[in-house]
Amino acid sequence: MSCKPLAMPKLCNIPLEDLTNYKMSYVAHPVEKRFVHEAEKFRPSEVPFESLTTHKQSYRGLMGEPAKSLKPLARPPCLDVPFSNVTEFRDKYQAWPTPQMFSKAPITYIPPEEKMDLLTTAQAHYTYPKGAPAQSCRPVLPIKKSGRFEGSTTTKDDYKPWSSMRTEPVKPTPHLNLPTEPLDCLTTARAHYVPHPPTNTKSCKPPLPGPRENVPVEGQTTYTVSFTPKEMGRCPASYPEPPGYIFQEVDAFGHRMYRPVSQAGSRLSSRLSAGDLENPHRRELAVLA
């Protein structure tokens, strides 16, 4: 079922006049044809291009002396001498004459005819005093053992280690007597707690209703009950001369000022609705001409 309110009959059958002051006073002007500029066609010049600018034509150079060539003269063929690398240092500091070093001609080696005994002068003149080489006094290197070194020294023999007793650490005197029995993990709440049986609370939740039947919805709403239809009045500005108002003057802004007529005269000539006349705050009416 639709909750849409019923279509109410129209209270005023007068069609709305959409004629405004702008439409009445507007004068249509003919639209001129848009001017389209036509570009001129390029015409090449018949005079050949001489690359002569205004600067070149107006500012000409003055006539002066011809430029002199600074190019060196060509060398005659007789002076084609190679470049000398003699410097000032070489010219002043000449090399001294050094005599030629005397070199003696090497003697030709003549190998001995006898067999060489490889006996040097030291070996021939410096013999052993007793006819045999001296014995070495260096001690024999001891054989390295992998075991513990047990050698005793004078310090170890004279200074024997003292017999000492291991001292026990100093313990503070306990001020709290700890229990010797194991902790039973029993708290005050566990010791004094009394369990109670659970209480079933009553539920205040309303029971679920059964399946609804196909009952039509009531078509009355708060809006349809409290709505009061009002008569639709016509706007006073749509009249050429608003009924119930008398033209007074035209102000500086071009507004036509109207004032309401007396209560007796308005009963005969007023066509406005009751809702428009019940507004006591509306003293004057301004209409844009």
C-alpha positions as YAML, in Angstrom:
chain: A
units: angstrom
residues:
- id: 1
  name: MET
  ca: [0.00, 0.00, 0.00]
- id: 2
  name: SER
  ca: [1.38, 3.39, -0.95]
- id: 3
  name: CYS
  ca: [1.85, 6.04, 1.74]
- id: 4
  name: LYS
  ca: [1.92, 8.84, -0.80]
- id: 5
  name: PRO
  ca: [-0.63, 11.58, 0.03]
- id: 6
  name: LEU
  ca: [-3.61, 11.92, -2.22]
- id: 7
  name: ALA
  ca: [-3.53, 14.48, -5.00]
- id: 8
  name: MET
  ca: [-5.32, 17.59, -3.79]
- id: 9
  name: PRO
  ca: [-7.36, 19.64, -6.27]
- id: 10
  name: LYS
  ca: [-5.79, 22.88, -7.42]
- id: 11
  name: LEU
  ca: [-7.08, 25.88, -5.54]
- id: 12
  name: CYS
  ca: [-6.28, 28.33, -8.34]
- id: 13
  name: ASN
  ca: [-6.80, 27.50, -12.00]
- id: 14
  name: ILE
  ca: [-5.32, 30.75, -13.29]
- id: 15
  name: PRO
  ca: [-2.24, 29.97, -15.39]
- id: 16
  name: LEU
  ca: [1.04, 31.51, -14.29]
- id: 17
  name: GLU
  ca: [2.01, 34.50, -16.34]
- id: 18
  name: ASP
  ca: [5.71, 34.24, -17.10]
- id: 19
  name: LEU
  ca: [5.81, 37.68, -18.68]
- id: 20
  name: THR
  ca: [8.56, 39.72, -16.97]
- id: 21
  name: ASN
  ca: [9.65, 43.33, -17.31]
- id: 22
  name: TYR
  ca: [12.75, 42.17, -19.15]
- id: 23
  name: LYS
  ca: [10.69, 40.36, -21.78]
- id: 24
  name: MET
  ca: [8.34, 43.33, -22.15]
- id: 25
  name: SER
  ca: [11.06, 45.98, -22.55]
- id: 26
  name: TYR
  ca: [13.58, 43.89, -24.48]
- id: 27
  name: VAL
  ca: [14.06, 44.93, -28.11]
- id: 28
  name: ALA
  ca: [15.67, 42.35, -30.37]
- id: 29
  name: HIS
  ca: [18.36, 43.71, -32.63]
- id: 30
  name: PRO
  ca: [19.44, 42.07, -35.88]
- id: 31
  name: VAL
  ca: [22.72, 40.22, -35.61]
- id: 32
  name: GLU
  ca: [25.32, 41.57, -37.95]
- id: 33
  name: LYS
  ca: [27.28, 39.26, -40.13]
- id: 34
  name: ARG
  ca: [30.60, 38.35, -38.66]
- id: 35
  name: PHE
  ca: [33.53, 40.01, -40.36]
- id: 36
  name: VAL
  ca: [36.05, 37.50, -41.65]
- id: 37
  name: HIS
  ca: [39.45, 38.91, -42.42]
- id: 38
  name: GLU
  ca: [40.91, 37.59, -45.64]
- id: 39
  name: ALA
  ca: [44.66, 37.26, -45.67]
- id: 40
  name: GLU
  ca: [46.45, 38.83, -48.60]
- id: 41
  name: LYS
  ca: [48.19, 36.50, -50.96]
- id: 42
  name: PHE
  ca: [51.98, 36.55, -51.01]
- id: 43
  name: ARG
  ca: [53.40, 38.24, -54.05]
- id: 44
  name: PRO
  ca: [57.11, 37.72, -54.60]
- id: 45
  name: SER
  ca: [59.12, 40.84, -55.40]
- id: 46
  name: GLU
  ca: [60.33, 41.27, -58.94]
- id: 47
  name: VAL
  ca: [63.50, 43.05, -57.79]
- id: 48
  name: PRO
  ca: [66.28, 40.57, -57.01]
- id: 49
  name: PHE
  ca: [67.43, 40.37, -53.40]
- id: 50
  name: GLU
  ca: [70.70, 42.25, -52.89]
- id: 51
  name: SER
  ca: [71.08, 41.60, -49.16]
- id: 52
  name: LEU
  ca: [71.36, 45.36, -48.67]
- id: 53
  name: THR
  ca: [70.07, 46.35, -45.25]
- id: 54
  name: THR
  ca: [69.15, 49.79, -43.95]
- id: 55
  name: HIS
  ca: [72.33, 49.86, -41.89]
- id: 56
  name: LYS
  ca: [74.52, 49.08, -44.88]
- id: 57
  name: GLN
  ca: [72.70, 51.60, -47.05]
- id: 58
  name: SER
  ca: [72.65, 54.48, -44.52]
- id: 59
  name: TYR
  ca: [75.98, 53.98, -42.79]
- id: 60
  name: ARG
  ca: [78.69, 53.71, -45.41]
- id: 61
  name: GLY
  ca: [82.34, 53.57, -44.51]
- id: 62
  name: LEU
  ca: [84.57, 56.58, -45.18]
- id: 63
  name: MET
  ca: [87.24, 56.35, -47.80]
- id: 64
  name: GLY
  ca: [90.64, 55.94, -46.17]
- id: 65
  name: GLU
  ca: [94.11, 54.65, -46.83]
- id: 66
  name: PRO
  ca: [94.32, 51.12, -48.15]
- id: 67
  name: ALA
  ca: [95.35, 48.51, -45.64]
- id: 68
  name: LYS
  ca: [98.99, 47.62, -45.56]
- id: 69
  name: SER
  ca: [100.04, 44.01, -45.64]
- id: 70
  name: LEU
  ca: [102.04, 42.89, -42.61]
- id: 71
  name: LYS
  ca: [103.05, 39.64, -44.19]
- id: 72
  name: PRO
  ca: [106.82, 39.11, -43.89]
- id: 73
  name: LEU
  ca: [108.84, 39.19, -47.08]
- id: 74
  name: ALA
  ca: [109.69, 35.96, -48.72]
- id: 75
  name: ARG
  ca: [113.19, 34.72, -47.80]
- id: 76
  name: PRO
  ca: [115.63, 34.51, -50.66]
- id: 77
  name: PRO
  ca: [116.71, 31.01, -51.66]
- id: 78
  name: CYS
  ca: [120.27, 31.66, -50.48]
- id: 79
  name: LEU
  ca: [119.19, 31.87, -46.84]
- id: 80
  name: ASP
  ca: [117.73, 28.39, -46.65]
- id: 81
  name: VAL
  ca: [120.13, 27.47, -43.83]
- id: 82
  name: PRO
  ca: [118.89, 25.00, -41.22]
- id: 83
  name: PHE
  ca: [117.89, 26.52, -37.89]
- id: 84
  name: SER
  ca: [120.81, 26.78, -35.51]
- id: 85
  name: ASN
  ca: [120.22, 25.38, -32.05]
- id: 86
  name: VAL
  ca: [122.99, 27.45, -30.42]
- id: 87
  name: THR
  ca: [121.72, 29.14, -27.28]
- id: 88
  name: GLU
  ca: [123.23, 31.86, -25.10]
- id: 89
  name: PHE
  ca: [124.26, 29.30, -22.51]
- id: 90
  name: ARG
  ca: [126.02, 27.15, -25.06]
- id: 91
  name: ASP
  ca: [127.67, 30.20, -26.57]
- id: 92
  name: LYS
  ca: [129.16, 31.47, -23.27]
- id: 93
  name: TYR
  ca: [129.95, 28.20, -21.55]
- id: 94
  name: GLN
  ca: [132.09, 26.15, -23.89]
- id: 95
  name: ALA
  ca: [133.17, 22.62, -23.03]
- id: 96
  name: TRP
  ca: [136.64, 22.31, -21.47]
- id: 97
  name: PRO
  ca: [139.21, 20.21, -23.25]
- id: 98
  name: THR
  ca: [139.65, 16.95, -21.35]
- id: 99
  name: PRO
  ca: [142.68, 14.71, -21.85]
- id: 100
  name: GLN
  ca: [142.13, 11.23, -23.04]
- id: 101
  name: MET
  ca: [142.16, 8.66, -20.21]
- id: 102
  name: PHE
  ca: [145.03, 6.15, -20.17]
- id: 103
  name: SER
  ca: [143.87, 2.61, -20.44]
- id: 104
  name: LYS
  ca: [146.21, -0.29, -19.79]
- id: 105
  name: ALA
  ca: [145.97, -3.22, -22.07]
- id: 106
  name: PRO
  ca: [144.80, -6.35, -20.21]
- id: 107
  name: ILE
  ca: [147.27, -9.15, -19.62]
- id: 108
  name: THR
  ca: [146.56, -12.29, -21.44]
- id: 109
  name: TYR
  ca: [145.51, -15.07, -19.03]
- id: 110
  name: ILE
  ca: [147.75, -18.09, -19.02]
- id: 111
  name: PRO
  ca: [146.30, -21.06, -17.15]
- id: 112
  name: PRO
  ca: [148.71, -22.98, -14.80]
- id: 113
  name: GLU
  ca: [150.10, -26.23, -15.97]
- id: 114
  name: GLU
  ca: [150.07, -27.91, -12.49]
- id: 115
  name: LYS
  ca: [146.97, -29.16, -10.71]
- id: 116
  name: MET
  ca: [145.40, -26.62, -8.37]
- id: 117
  name: ASP
  ca: [145.27, -27.75, -4.72]
- id: 118
  name: LEU
  ca: [142.82, -25.02, -3.65]
- id: 119
  name: LEU
  ca: [145.05, -24.06, -0.69]
- id: 120
  name: THR
  ca: [144.75, -20.44, 0.31]
- id: 121
  name: THR
  ca: [147.42, -18.33, 1.97]
- id: 122
  name: ALA
  ca: [145.53, -18.30, 5.28]
- id: 123
  name: GLN
  ca: [145.24, -22.04, 5.28]
- id: 124
  name: ALA
  ca: [148.91, -22.44, 4.45]
- id: 125
  name: HIS
  ca: [150.31, -20.04, 7.11]
- id: 126
  name: TYR
  ca: [147.72, -20.26, 9.87]
- id: 127
  name: THR
  ca: [147.48, -23.87, 10.96]
- id: 128
  name: TYR
  ca: [145.91, -25.33, 14.09]
- id: 129
  name: PRO
  ca: [148.18, -25.05, 17.17]
- id: 130
  name: LYS
  ca: [147.86, -28.70, 18.12]
- id: 131
  name: GLY
  ca: [147.26, -30.03, 14.70]
- id: 132
  name: ALA
  ca: [143.48, -30.43, 15.23]
- id: 133
  name: PRO
  ca: [140.59, -27.96, 15.30]
- id: 134
  name: ALA
  ca: [139.48, -26.69, 18.69]
- id: 135
  name: GLN
  ca: [136.51, -28.33, 20.35]
- id: 136
  name: SER
  ca: [133.41, -26.26, 20.88]
- id: 137
  name: CYS
  ca: [132.51, -25.36, 24.49]
- id: 138
  name: ARG
  ca: [128.88, -24.75, 23.70]
- id: 139
  name: PRO
  ca: [126.55, -26.98, 25.74]
- id: 140
  name: VAL
  ca: [124.61, -29.61, 23.99]
- id: 141
  name: LEU
  ca: [121.03, -28.61, 23.29]
- id: 142
  name: PRO
  ca: [118.66, -30.51, 25.58]
- id: 143
  name: ILE
  ca: [116.02, -32.68, 24.08]
- id: 144
  name: LYS
  ca: [112.60, -31.07, 24.28]
- id: 145
  name: LYS
  ca: [110.05, -33.04, 26.23]
- id: 146
  name: SER
  ca: [106.32, -32.62, 26.02]
- id: 147
  name: GLY
  ca: [105.84, -33.20, 29.74]
- id: 148
  name: ARG
  ca: [105.65, -30.64, 32.54]
- id: 149
  name: PHE
  ca: [108.77, -28.64, 33.30]
- id: 150
  name: GLU
  ca: [110.03, -29.72, 36.75]
- id: 151
  name: GLY
  ca: [113.16, -27.73, 36.97]
- id: 152
  name: SER
  ca: [113.88, -26.16, 40.36]
- id: 153
  name: THR
  ca: [115.46, -22.79, 40.85]
- id: 154
  name: THR
  ca: [117.10, -21.10, 43.80]
- id: 155
  name: THR
  ca: [114.01, -19.04, 44.45]
- id: 156
  name: LYS
  ca: [111.80, -22.11, 44.50]
- id: 157
  name: ASP
  ca: [114.16, -23.88, 46.86]
- id: 158
  name: ASP
  ca: [114.45, -20.96, 49.29]
- id: 159
  name: TYR
  ca: [110.87, -19.68, 49.24]
- id: 160
  name: LYS
  ca: [108.46, -22.51, 49.77]
- id: 161
  name: PRO
  ca: [104.70, -21.77, 49.51]
- id: 162
  name: TRP
  ca: [102.93, -21.35, 52.88]
- id: 163
  name: SER
  ca: [100.16, -23.65, 53.87]
- id: 164
  name: SER
  ca: [96.94, -21.60, 53.82]
- id: 165
  name: MET
  ca: [93.33, -22.41, 54.61]
- id: 166
  name: ARG
  ca: [90.45, -21.23, 52.43]
- id: 167
  name: THR
  ca: [88.39, -18.64, 54.26]
- id: 168
  name: GLU
  ca: [84.63, -18.72, 54.04]
- id: 169
  name: PRO
  ca: [82.77, -15.58, 52.92]
- id: 170
  name: VAL
  ca: [81.25, -13.41, 55.61]
- id: 171
  name: LYS
  ca: [77.47, -13.89, 55.63]
- id: 172
  name: PRO
  ca: [75.12, -11.32, 57.20]
- id: 173
  name: THR
  ca: [72.99, -12.38, 60.13]
- id: 174
  name: PRO
  ca: [69.45, -13.16, 58.87]
- id: 175
  name: HIS
  ca: [66.75, -11.06, 60.55]
- id: 176
  name: LEU
  ca: [63.83, -12.92, 58.96]
- id: 177
  name: ASN
  ca: [63.08, -16.48, 59.83]
- id: 178
  name: LEU
  ca: [62.00, -18.16, 56.65]
- id: 179
  name: PRO
  ca: [59.68, -21.14, 56.97]
- id: 180
  name: THR
  ca: [61.20, -24.51, 56.41]
- id: 181
  name: GLU
  ca: [57.97, -26.01, 55.04]
- id: 182
  name: PRO
  ca: [57.22, -25.65, 51.36]
- id: 183
  name: LEU
  ca: [54.85, -22.88, 50.24]
- id: 184
  name: ASP
  ca: [51.27, -24.06, 49.79]
- id: 185
  name: CYS
  ca: [50.25, -21.07, 47.58]
- id: 186
  name: LEU
  ca: [47.11, -20.47, 49.69]
- id: 187
  name: THR
  ca: [45.92, -16.85, 49.55]
- id: 188
  name: THR
  ca: [43.49, -15.03, 51.87]
- id: 189
  name: ALA
  ca: [40.75, -15.08, 49.25]
- id: 190
  name: ARG
  ca: [41.12, -18.82, 48.73]
- id: 191
  name: ALA
  ca: [41.16, -19.47, 52.45]
- id: 192
  name: HIS
  ca: [38.00, -17.43, 53.29]
- id: 193
  name: TYR
  ca: [36.05, -17.74, 50.05]
- id: 194
  name: VAL
  ca: [32.75, -19.60, 50.33]
- id: 195
  name: PRO
  ca: [31.31, -20.72, 46.99]
- id: 196
  name: HIS
  ca: [27.60, -20.02, 46.44]
- id: 197
  name: PRO
  ca: [25.27, -21.71, 44.01]
- id: 198
  name: PRO
  ca: [24.61, -19.69, 40.83]
- id: 199
  name: THR
  ca: [21.39, -17.68, 40.70]
- id: 200
  name: ASN
  ca: [19.36, -17.78, 37.52]
- id: 201
  name: THR
  ca: [18.21, -14.22, 36.73]
- id: 202
  name: LYS
  ca: [14.84, -13.75, 35.12]
- id: 203
  name: SER
  ca: [14.97, -12.40, 31.58]
- id: 204
  name: CYS
  ca: [12.83, -9.32, 30.88]
- id: 205
  name: LYS
  ca: [13.28, -9.53, 27.15]
- id: 206
  name: PRO
  ca: [9.91, -9.64, 25.35]
- id: 207
  name: PRO
  ca: [9.16, -12.85, 23.53]
- id: 208
  name: LEU
  ca: [9.54, -12.93, 19.81]
- id: 209
  name: PRO
  ca: [6.22, -12.38, 18.03]
- id: 210
  name: GLY
  ca: [4.95, -14.91, 15.59]
- id: 211
  name: PRO
  ca: [4.82, -14.44, 11.85]
- id: 212
  name: ARG
  ca: [2.92, -11.32, 10.88]
- id: 213
  name: GLU
  ca: [-0.18, -11.55, 8.79]
- id: 214
  name: ASN
  ca: [-0.73, -9.60, 5.59]
- id: 215
  name: VAL
  ca: [-2.35, -6.63, 7.32]
- id: 216
  name: PRO
  ca: [-2.34, -3.46, 5.22]
- id: 217
  name: VAL
  ca: [-0.36, -0.53, 6.58]
- id: 218
  name: GLU
  ca: [-2.38, 2.43, 7.77]
- id: 219
  name: GLY
  ca: [-2.10, 5.22, 5.21]
- id: 220
  name: GLN
  ca: [-2.21, 7.99, 7.79]
- id: 221
  name: THR
  ca: [1.00, 9.70, 8.88]
- id: 222
  name: THR
  ca: [1.75, 12.63, 11.12]
- id: 223
  name: TYR
  ca: [2.16, 14.81, 8.04]
- id: 224
  name: THR
  ca: [-1.19, 13.86, 6.51]
- id: 225
  name: VAL
  ca: [-3.02, 14.32, 9.83]
- id: 226
  name: SER
  ca: [-1.48, 17.69, 10.79]
- id: 227
  name: PHE
  ca: [-1.25, 19.17, 7.27]
- id: 228
  name: THR
  ca: [-3.65, 22.05, 6.62]
- id: 229
  name: PRO
  ca: [-4.02, 23.02, 2.97]
- id: 230
  name: LYS
  ca: [-3.74, 26.73, 2.30]
- id: 231
  name: GLU
  ca: [-5.08, 28.72, -0.57]
- id: 232
  name: MET
  ca: [-2.43, 29.63, -3.13]
- id: 233
  name: GLY
  ca: [-2.48, 33.35, -3.82]
- id: 234
  name: ARG
  ca: [-1.28, 35.20, -6.86]
- id: 235
  name: CYS
  ca: [1.83, 37.38, -6.63]
- id: 236
  name: PRO
  ca: [0.87, 41.10, -6.62]
- id: 237
  name: ALA
  ca: [3.83, 41.92, -8.89]
- id: 238
  name: SER
  ca: [2.23, 39.96, -11.74]
- id: 239
  name: TYR
  ca: [-0.63, 42.50, -12.06]
- id: 240
  name: PRO
  ca: [-0.22, 45.66, -14.13]
- id: 241
  name: GLU
  ca: [-1.88, 47.49, -11.24]
- id: 242
  name: PRO
  ca: [-1.78, 45.44, -8.00]
- id: 243
  name: PRO
  ca: [-5.25, 45.28, -6.44]
- id: 244
  name: GLY
  ca: [-5.41, 46.74, -2.96]
- id: 245
  name: TYR
  ca: [-2.52, 49.15, -3.60]
- id: 246
  name: ILE
  ca: [-2.40, 52.69, -5.01]
- id: 247
  name: PHE
  ca: [0.56, 53.96, -7.03]
- id: 248
  name: GLN
  ca: [2.53, 56.57, -5.11]
- id: 249
  name: GLU
  ca: [5.80, 57.46, -6.86]
- id: 250
  name: VAL
  ca: [8.88, 56.21, -8.70]
- id: 251
  name: ASP
  ca: [12.05, 56.32, -6.62]
- id: 252
  name: ALA
  ca: [15.60, 57.14, -7.81]
- id: 253
  name: PHE
  ca: [16.31, 53.47, -8.65]
- id: 254
  name: GLY
  ca: [13.30, 53.16, -10.97]
- id: 255
  name: HIS
  ca: [11.07, 51.23, -8.54]
- id: 256
  name: ARG
  ca: [7.34, 51.91, -8.62]
- id: 257
  name: MET
  ca: [6.21, 52.48, -5.04]
- id: 258
  name: TYR
  ca: [2.65, 51.47, -4.03]
- id: 259
  name: ARG
  ca: [0.84, 52.03, -0.74]
- id: 260
  name: PRO
  ca: [-2.10, 49.96, 0.57]
- id: 261
  name: VAL
  ca: [-5.59, 51.45, 0.31]
- id: 262
  name: SER
  ca: [-7.89, 51.90, 3.30]
- id: 263
  name: GLN
  ca: [-9.66, 48.94, 4.88]
- id: 264
  name: ALA
  ca: [-13.07, 50.02, 3.47]
- id: 265
  name: GLY
  ca: [-11.88, 50.49, -0.10]
- id: 266
  name: SER
  ca: [-9.85, 47.28, -0.13]
- id: 267
  name: ARG
  ca: [-12.97, 45.11, 0.48]
- id: 268
  name: LEU
  ca: [-14.52, 46.14, -2.86]
- id: 269
  name: SER
  ca: [-11.52, 46.01, -5.19]
- id: 270
  name: SER
  ca: [-9.20, 43.45, -3.62]
- id: 271
  name: ARG
  ca: [-8.88, 40.11, -5.38]
- id: 272
  name: LEU
  ca: [-6.03, 38.86, -3.30]
- id: 273
  name: SER
  ca: [-6.30, 35.80, -1.14]
- id: 274
  name: ALA
  ca: [-6.90, 35.96, 2.58]
- id: 275
  name: GLY
  ca: [-3.34, 34.85, 3.25]
- id: 276
  name: ASP
  ca: [-1.89, 37.91, 1.48]
- id: 277
  name: LEU
  ca: [-4.06, 40.38, 3.42]
- id: 278
  name: GLU
  ca: [-3.24, 38.87, 6.81]
- id: 279
  name: ASN
  ca: [0.34, 40.14, 6.69]
- id: 280
  name: PRO
  ca: [0.25, 43.34, 8.83]
- id: 281
  name: HIS
  ca: [3.98, 44.06, 8.35]
- id: 282
  name: ARG
  ca: [3.67, 44.72, 4.62]
- id: 283
  name: ARG
  ca: [3.20, 48.47, 4.36]
- id: 284
  name: GLU
  ca: [4.44, 49.29, 0.88]
- id: 285
  name: LEU
  ca: [4.92, 47.39, -2.37]
- id: 286
  name: ALA
  ca: [7.79, 48.10, -4.77]
- id: 287
  name: VAL
  ca: [7.54, 46.95, -8.37]
- id: 288
  name: LEU
  ca: [10.50, 47.16, -10.74]
- id: 289
  name: ALA
  ca: [9.38, 49.06, -13.84]
...
